[in-house]
Amino acid sequence: MLLNIWATWCSPCREEMPTLDALQARLGGSDFHVLPLSIDRAGLEPVRRFYRETGIRNLDLYIAEDTRAMLALAVVGLPTTILIDRIGRERGRLAGPAEWNSPEAVAQISALIDERKQ
């Protein structure tokens, strides 16, 4: 799972979300899932509106309405993305935006998925 902590008011997050949507479209399934966790305090409506405005179609809606999720995950800035394996171990963490649908990112995540299948 690729857990992405983000918010609609975070400019780098907004730029990154379409790449996460594309990654989910490409690799999402029983072996991999992108979980975008919004920390928007205004609830789901700003997130729904953002998804509509940007054409996000492959990502589900998840929201943490307070800062407990950020504290529990030791998130110090947005966006923060955490790669978690099937047994709940953190395999990697990135603070800041990334091009998640780039050939390099897809290759790295694909390799981890394939490693799990062996």
C-alpha positions, 0 to 999 in steps of 0.5 A: 500500500502507498499511503499518501497524507495530503490536503486540498489546501496544500499546493504540492499535494494538489499537483501530486494527486493526478500522478497518484491517480495514474499510479493506482490506475496502472498498478492498483489491484489485489497486490497494491493500493494507493490510499490517499488520506486527506487531513482536510478539517472541512470534511469530505466535500472539499476532497470530493470537489477537488476530485471532480475538478481534477478528474481523479477517478481511480482513488478512493476517498479517505479522510482524517478529520484531526491531527491524530493521524499525522502524529501517529504516523510521524508526519512533519510536512505535506505531502508525506507518502509511506510505502507499507508492505502486506504485514504492515512494515514501513518500506519507505517514506518520502516527505514532499511531492513526487511523480508517482507515475514516472517510469522510475517510480512504477519500476520500483513499486512493481519490483516490490510487488513482484518480490512479494509474489515470490 
